[in-house]
Amino acid sequence: MALPQGHPAVAPRRIGVLLVNLGTPDAPDAGAVRRYLGEFLSDRRVVEIPALIWQPILRGIILRTRPAKSAHAYQQVWTDDGSPLAAITRRQAVALQAAWPDVTVDWAMRYGNPSIPAKLKAMKDAGCERILIAPLYPQYCAATSATVVDKAFETLAAMRWQPALRTLPPYFDDPRYIAALAESVRTQLAALEFEPDAVLASFHGMPQRTLELGDPYHCHCRKTARLLGEALGRELTVTFQSRFGRAKWLEPATDTVLEGLPGKGVKKIAIVAPGFSADCLETLEELAIRGRESFEAAGGTHFAYLSCLNDSAPGIAMLRSIVASELAGWVALA
C-alpha cells in the first residue's frame, strides 16, 4: 500500500541485535581517559557511594591523578584499529552480521563510543522495530549487565516510537559457552612449550559488599570456573583482579596469588580470564604484562596468558548459537 502524500519515509521492518561491552576511551591519552573515567565512575551502579560523598573525591582526586597512569597502560595495548576491546567487539558484530544478512547486527560501548543511545536510534531509524540487547558479560553483575539494560531503557524513555526490546541473559553456565571456553583453553595449552603447574581463572573483582547485598556475580564466576575445570579435567585456581579503593573486595586477589605461588613451588602457570568476552586493558595489560612481571619477580619461571574467546571460531559459533536462541519467535536462524 502506498503511503499518503507527504507521509514521512518508513524503513522496512527489521530485527536488530546490539552487542554491548563495557567501554573504552577514544584515544590512549589522559584527556580521553579522563572523559571515559568520568562517565564510568559516575555510574551509581558502578560506585554505590552516595554522590555527595563520591563526586568530590572523583572530581577532586581521582580524575586529577589516575588518567595519566591509565593512559600509559592503554598505550601498552593500543592497536592500529584502536582499543582492543572496541576492535574485537566490532569484529564480533561483523562476524554475526555476515552469518545473518536479514538481521541488523551492530555494537556499542556502555561507556564511551559508540554509545548505546546513538546505536539504538540508528537501528530504529533503519527499521529495527525489535531489538535484542546483548550485554557480552557471561556472569551477571549489577555493575555490568544491569547498567547496560538501564541505559537501553533510559534511551527508550525518550523515544516516541519505541522498538520492542529483549535482553540477553547471563550465560555463565550455558553448555555452549563452557564448551567454547574449554576448546579455546585446550588449544592454547597444547601450543605451550611447557606444562603449567597450575591454571588460574581470573575474574574481574567486585567489592565484597555487592555479594552481601545479593549480587550473584561471585557465584556465577565460581560456577563457570568449576564447569570449565570439569570440562578440562583439571581444577582451576579462581582469583579476582582489578581491586580499586579501600573497600574489601572479592578474594583471593589475582596479584596476591601470582606473587605467592612461586614461594609454594608453583613456578609454571597459565592464566585465563573467563569473565571477559574480549581481550581488553584488564587482560592484556593487567594480566599479560603486569601479571607476568609480578609472577617472575617472585621467582616464577614460566608464564602464559591465554586469550579470551574474542572473534575466534569457537567464540563466534557460541555467540551465534546463544543469540539465535534469544531471537526465537522473532526470526528463524540456523
C-alpha positions in Angstrom: 0.0 0.0 0.0 1.4 3.4 -1.0 2.0 6.0 1.8 -0.2 9.1 1.7 1.4 12.1 0.0 3.7 13.9 2.4 4.0 11.0 4.8 7.5 10.6 6.4 9.5 7.8 4.9 9.2 4.5 6.8 12.1 2.0 6.6 11.3 -1.7 6.0 10.8 -3.7 9.3 13.9 -5.4 10.5 15.2 -7.3 13.6 18.2 -5.9 15.3 20.9 -7.3 17.6 23.1 -4.8 19.6 26.2 -6.3 21.1 27.4 -4.2 24.1 30.6 -4.3 26.1 31.9 -2.2 28.9 33.7 0.7 27.2 36.9 2.4 26.3 38.4 5.8 25.9 38.6 7.2 22.3 42.3 7.5 22.5 45.2 6.4 24.8 45.8 9.9 26.2 45.0 11.5 29.5 42.2 13.7 28.2 40.3 10.8 26.6 40.8 8.6 29.6 39.6 11.4 31.9 36.3 11.7 29.9 35.9 8.0 29.9 36.6 7.5 33.6 34.3 10.4 34.5 31.4 8.7 32.8 32.2 5.2 34.0 32.9 6.1 37.7 29.9 8.4 37.9 27.5 5.5 37.3 25.7 4.7 40.5 25.7 1.0 39.6 29.5 1.0 39.4 30.2 3.1 42.5 27.5 2.9 45.1 28.8 5.6 47.4 26.4 8.5 47.8 27.1 11.1 45.1 27.5 13.9 47.6 30.5 12.0 49.1 31.8 10.3 46.0 31.7 13.1 43.4 34.2 15.5 45.3 36.6 12.5 45.6 36.1 11.6 41.9 36.5 15.1 40.6 39.0 16.4 43.1 41.4 13.5 43.3 40.8 10.5 41.0 40.2 12.4 37.8 43.3 14.5 38.5 45.7 11.7 39.2 44.5 8.4 37.5 44.0 9.4 33.8 47.8 9.8 33.1 48.6 6.4 34.7 45.7 4.7 32.9 46.6 6.3 29.6 50.1 4.8 29.9 48.5 1.4 30.4 46.3 1.8 27.4 49.3 2.8 25.3 50.8 -0.6 26.0 47.9 -2.4 24.3 46.5 0.1 21.8 46.3 -1.2 18.2 46.1 0.2 14.7 42.4 -0.5 15.0 42.2 1.4 18.3 41.3 -0.1 21.6 41.4 -3.9 21.7 38.0 -4.1 23.3 36.4 -1.9 20.7 38.2 -3.6 17.8 37.3 -7.1 18.9 33.7 -6.2 19.7 33.4 -4.7 16.2 34.8 -7.9 14.6 32.3 -10.0 16.6 29.4 -7.9 15.3 30.8 -8.1 11.7 31.0 -11.9 12.0 27.4 -12.2 13.2 26.2 -9.8 10.5 27.9 -12.0 7.8 26.0 -15.0 9.2 22.7 -13.2 9.4 22.1 -10.9 6.4 18.4 -10.5 7.3 19.2 -9.2 10.8 20.9 -5.9 11.6 23.8 -6.6 13.9 25.7 -3.7 15.5 27.8 -3.0 18.6 28.1 -0.3 21.3 30.0 0.5 24.4 28.3 1.2 27.7 30.8 4.0 28.4 32.4 6.0 25.6 31.8 5.5 21.9 29.9 4.2 20.1 27.2 4.8 22.7 24.0 2.8 23.3 21.7 5.7 22.7 23.3 6.5 19.4 23.2 2.9 18.2 19.6 2.3 19.3 18.5 5.5 17.5 20.3 4.4 14.3 18.9 0.9 14.4 15.3 2.3 15.0 15.8 4.7 12.1 16.9 1.8 9.9 13.6 0.0 10.6 14.5 -2.2 13.6 11.3 -2.5 15.5 12.5 -5.4 17.6 16.0 -5.3 19.1 17.9 -7.8 21.2 20.3 -6.0 23.6 23.2 -8.4 24.2 25.5 -7.5 27.1 28.6 -9.5 26.5 29.1 -10.4 30.2 28.8 -14.2 30.8 28.4 -13.6 34.6 25.6 -11.3 35.7 26.7 -8.3 37.8 24.7 -5.2 38.6 27.7 -3.0 37.7 28.0 -4.5 34.2 24.9 -6.3 32.9 22.3 -4.2 34.8 23.8 -0.9 33.8 23.6 -1.8 30.1 19.9 -2.6 30.5 19.4 0.6 32.5 20.9 2.7 29.7 18.9 0.9 27.0 15.6 1.5 28.7 16.6 5.1 29.7 17.1 5.6 25.9 13.6 4.2 25.1 12.1 6.5 27.7 12.9 9.5 25.5 11.7 7.9 22.2 8.2 8.5 20.9 8.2 5.3 18.7 9.9 2.7 20.8 11.2 -0.6 19.5 10.4 -3.8 21.4 13.4 -4.9 23.4 14.7 -8.2 24.6 17.9 -8.6 26.7 20.4 -11.5 26.6 20.5 -13.2 29.9 23.8 -14.2 31.6 25.3 -17.4 30.1 27.8 -18.3 32.8 26.8 -22.0 32.9 25.5 -22.4 29.4 27.0 -25.7 27.9 27.8 -23.9 24.7 29.8 -21.2 26.5 31.6 -23.8 28.6 32.4 -25.9 25.6 33.8 -23.0 23.7 36.0 -21.9 26.6 37.2 -25.5 27.1 38.1 -25.8 23.4 39.9 -22.5 23.4 41.9 -23.2 26.6 42.8 -26.8 25.4 44.1 -25.5 22.1 46.2 -22.8 23.8 47.6 -25.1 26.5 48.6 -27.6 23.8 50.6 -24.9 22.0 52.7 -24.0 25.1 56.3 -25.2 25.3 55.8 -26.1 29.0 53.2 -27.9 31.2 51.7 -25.5 33.7 51.9 -26.4 37.4 48.6 -24.5 37.8 46.0 -22.8 35.6 44.4 -19.7 37.1 40.9 -18.4 36.2 41.0 -14.7 36.9 37.7 -12.8 37.0 37.2 -9.1 37.4 36.8 -8.3 41.0 33.9 -6.6 42.8 33.5 -5.2 46.3 32.6 -7.9 48.9 29.6 -5.7 49.7 28.0 -6.5 46.4 27.9 -10.2 47.3 26.4 -9.4 50.7 23.7 -7.3 49.0 22.6 -10.2 46.8 24.6 -9.8 43.6 25.0 -13.3 42.1 28.3 -12.4 40.3 30.6 -14.3 42.7 28.5 -17.4 42.5 28.3 -17.2 38.7 32.1 -16.9 38.5 32.7 -19.8 40.8 30.3 -22.0 38.8 31.9 -21.0 35.5 35.3 -22.0 36.8 34.0 -25.3 38.3 32.3 -26.3 35.0 35.3 -25.2 32.9 37.6 -27.2 35.2 35.4 -30.3 34.9 35.5 -29.9 31.1 39.3 -29.7 31.1 39.7 -32.4 33.6 41.8 -30.3 36.0 41.0 -28.0 38.9 41.4 -24.2 38.3 42.6 -21.7 40.8 40.0 -18.9 41.0 41.1 -15.4 41.6 39.7 -11.8 41.3 41.6 -8.9 39.8 41.4 -5.1 39.4 40.9 -4.0 43.0 40.2 -0.3 43.5 39.9 1.8 46.6 39.9 0.8 50.3 36.8 -1.4 50.5 37.2 -5.1 50.9 37.0 -6.9 47.5 36.2 -10.5 46.5 39.2 -12.8 47.2 41.6 -14.2 46.6 43.2 -11.3 44.7 44.9 -12.2 41.5 48.0 -10.1 42.1 48.5 -11.5 45.6 48.1 -15.1 44.3 50.6 -14.5 41.5 53.2 -13.1 43.9 52.7 -16.0 46.3 52.7 -19.1 44.0 56.5 -19.3 43.3 57.2 -19.5 47.1 54.9 -22.5 47.2 56.8 -24.3 44.4 54.3 -23.3 41.6 56.6 -21.8 39.1 54.9 -22.6 35.8 51.4 -21.2 35.3 48.9 -20.3 32.7 46.1 -17.8 33.3 42.8 -17.4 31.6 40.1 -14.7 32.0 36.7 -16.4 31.5 34.6 -13.4 32.6 35.8 -11.3 29.6 34.2 -11.9 26.2 37.0 -9.9 24.5 40.6 -9.0 25.4 41.0 -5.6 26.9 43.1 -3.4 29.2 42.3 -5.7 32.2 43.6 -8.8 30.4 46.3 -7.6 28.0 48.0 -5.1 30.4 46.9 -6.1 33.9 47.3 -9.8 33.4 49.6 -10.5 30.4 52.1 -7.7 31.2 51.9 -6.7 34.9 50.8 -10.2 36.0 53.8 -11.8 34.3 56.2 -9.2 35.8 54.8 -9.9 39.3 55.0 -13.6 38.9 58.5 -13.6 37.5 59.8 -11.1 40.1 58.6 -13.5 42.8 60.5 -16.4 41.2 58.2 -17.8 38.6 59.9 -19.3 35.6 57.1 -19.9 33.0 54.0 -17.7 32.5 51.4 -17.8 29.8 48.3 -15.7 29.3 45.6 -17.5 27.4 43.5 -15.2 25.2 39.7 -14.7 25.6 37.3 -16.2 23.1 37.3 -12.9 21.1 36.2 -13.5 17.5 37.8 -16.9 17.3 35.8 -19.7 15.5 34.6 -21.3 18.8 33.8 -17.9 20.2 31.7 -16.8 17.3 30.0 -20.1 17.0 29.0 -19.9 20.6 27.7 -16.3 20.2 25.7 -17.2 17.1 24.0 -20.1 19.0 23.3 -18.2 22.2 22.0 -15.1 20.4 19.9 -17.2 18.0 18.2 -18.8 20.9 17.1 -15.4 22.3 15.8 -14.4 18.8 13.4 -17.4 18.7 9.9 -16.3 17.7 11.3 -13.1 16.1 13.3 -14.8 13.3 14.4 -18.3 12.4 18.2 -18.6 12.4 20.3 -21.7 11.7 
